[in-house]
Structures are given as structure tokens and as C-alpha cells.
């Protein structure tokens, strides 16, 4: 599928999954952070933010540190799912 569709689907999958079952999606979504396409990586980072599990933070931070275009950093930085990161509180 087109990269934009793949990134969108990662977010939509989390959105449609009941909260208590979202953690089960981590193994499927986390590898998308290593995708070649910035839309896929950003969609995965935003999806992981919606899941809200602290163990996903190091991979998201690493992605943002390597974000040459600034696209992912900008999108993730503006997303309300990451308010806990900006405030220094735990995700859970």
C-alpha cells in the first residue's frame, strides 16, 4: 500500500481498538518506526502515543532525534497524545 495509507492505518487501528487491548498492537506498530517513509514512521509514532505505553518512548525519541526533515518531530511535538512527554509525567 501507499506510504500515506500505511501511516494512516496504523493510527486508525489504534483508534478502533478498545483501550485495554491497545498494548497488544505494540509488536505490530513499533517496527513501522524503522520504515523508510516519513509518513509511515510518523503514523506509527502517533499511534504509539495513542497507545500510551512508556516502553515505546525510547524508540519514539530515537526516531525524532534522527528526523532530518523535521516532519515527524513537528507532527509528534504538536500531538496531544504526547502531552505527558512534554510535561515530564509518565505515560501510564
C-alpha positions in Angstrom: 0.0 0.0 0.0 0.9 3.6 -0.4 3.0 5.0 2.5 0.4 7.6 3.5 -2.2 4.8 3.7 0.1 2.7 5.8 0.8 5.5 8.2 -2.9 6.3 8.4 -3.8 2.7 9.0 -1.5 2.4 12.0 -3.3 5.3 13.7 -6.8 4.1 12.7 -6.1 0.6 14.0 -5.3 2.0 17.4 -8.3 4.4 17.3 -10.6 1.4 16.6 -9.1 -0.9 19.2 -10.6 -0.7 22.7 -8.2 0.9 25.2 -7.4 -2.2 27.3 -6.4 -4.1 24.1 -4.2 -1.4 22.6 -1.0 -2.7 24.2 -1.3 -5.8 22.1 -0.7 -3.7 19.0 2.8 -2.7 20.0 4.6 -5.6 18.3 2.8 -4.8 15.0 3.2 -1.0 15.1 6.7 -0.5 16.6 8.6 -1.9 13.6 7.0 0.8 11.5 9.2 3.4 13.2 12.0 2.0 11.1 10.2 2.3 7.8 11.9 4.3 5.0 9.0 6.7 4.6 8.4 9.6 7.0 4.6 9.4 6.7 4.7 5.7 7.9 7.2 6.5 10.7 5.1 9.5 11.8 1.9 7.5 11.7 3.5 4.8 13.8 4.8 7.3 16.4 1.4 8.9 16.7 -0.2 5.5 17.0 2.2 4.5 19.8 1.4 7.8 21.5 -2.3 6.9 21.5 -1.5 3.5 23.0 0.4 5.4 25.7 2.8 2.7 26.9 6.0 4.0 28.4 8.1 1.3 26.8 7.6 2.8 23.4 9.1 6.2 24.4 12.8 5.4 23.7 12.0 4.3 20.1 9.9 7.4 19.5 12.6 9.7 21.0 15.3 8.0 18.8 13.1 8.5 15.7 12.7 12.2 16.5 16.5 12.6 17.1 17.1 11.2 13.6 14.4 13.1 11.9 16.3 15.0 9.2 13.3 16.6 7.6 11.7 17.7 10.9 8.3 16.3 9.7 7.9 13.7 12.4 9.3 15.9 15.1 6.8 18.6 14.2 3.8 16.3 14.0 4.6 14.3 17.2 5.5 17.5 19.0 2.1 19.0 18.3 0.1 15.9 19.0 -1.9 15.9 22.3 -1.1 12.2 22.8 2.4 13.3 23.8 1.4 16.0 26.4 2.7 13.7 29.1 6.1 13.6 27.5 6.3 17.4 27.4 5.1 17.7 31.0 7.6 15.0 32.2 4.9 12.7 33.6 4.6 9.0 33.0 2.6 7.7 30.0 0.6 5.3 32.2 
